[in-house]
Amino acid sequence: MLRKILIGVGVLLIALVVLVVAGLYVYPKAQIVSATQQAAPDFTLKDATGKDFNLAAQRGHKVVLYFYRGYW
């Protein structure tokens, strides 16, 4: 009886692993380039400390831009 239970648990565990691996394979990957396949245009803005931020100076590095409107 214990052997049948262990076999059943093993089969369920294997099925769960297969479903997780299949889900990770099918899940969409993160977008690495822009939707237009072109580089972002250069711009310069002030950062939170008041210093100039130039996008062209960041070429070759990973950049995440977060534009926060704030409350003004």
N, C-alpha and C positions, 0 to 999 in steps of 0.2 A: 504494500500500500504506500509506504513512504517513498519507494522508488518511483512509482507512478506520479506522485506529487512533485518530486524533484524533476522528473522529466518534463512535466507540464510547465513548471516554473522556468525551466531552461528554455523550452520552446517559446514561451511568452517573452522572455528576456531577449532572445535572439530576434524575434519579430520586432520588438521595440527598438533594438539597435538598428535593424534594417530600415525601419521607418524614419528614425532620426537621421541616418546617413542620407537617405533618399531626400528628405526634406532639406537638408543642408545643400545638397547638390542642385536641387531645383530652385531654391530660394534666390531671388534676384541679387546680383552683385552690385556693389556700390558704383556709382558713376564716377569715372576718373577724369574724363575730359568734359569740356563744355558740350552742350547739346548741338552747337553749330560747328564743332570741331575746330574752332578758332581760339586763339589766345584772347584773354580779356583785354579790353582797352586800358591803356595806362591812365592813371589818375593820381592826384595828390590830395589828401585830406588831413585834418588835424586828428590826432588820436586823443584818448581820454586825458592824457597829461599835457596836451597842447602842442606836442611835437608833430612835425610833418611826417606823414606816412605816404611813401611813394610805392605804388605797386610794382613798377619796373625794377626797383631795388630788390624785390623778392623773387625774381625769376630764378627758376631752378630749385626753389624751396616749396614745400607744401604750405598753402595759405588757406585759412578759413576766414571769410569776411562775414561779420555780423553787424548789420546796420540796425542800430537801436535808436528809435525816434526820441524816446524819453518823454518827459512831460513838460512842454513849454508852450 
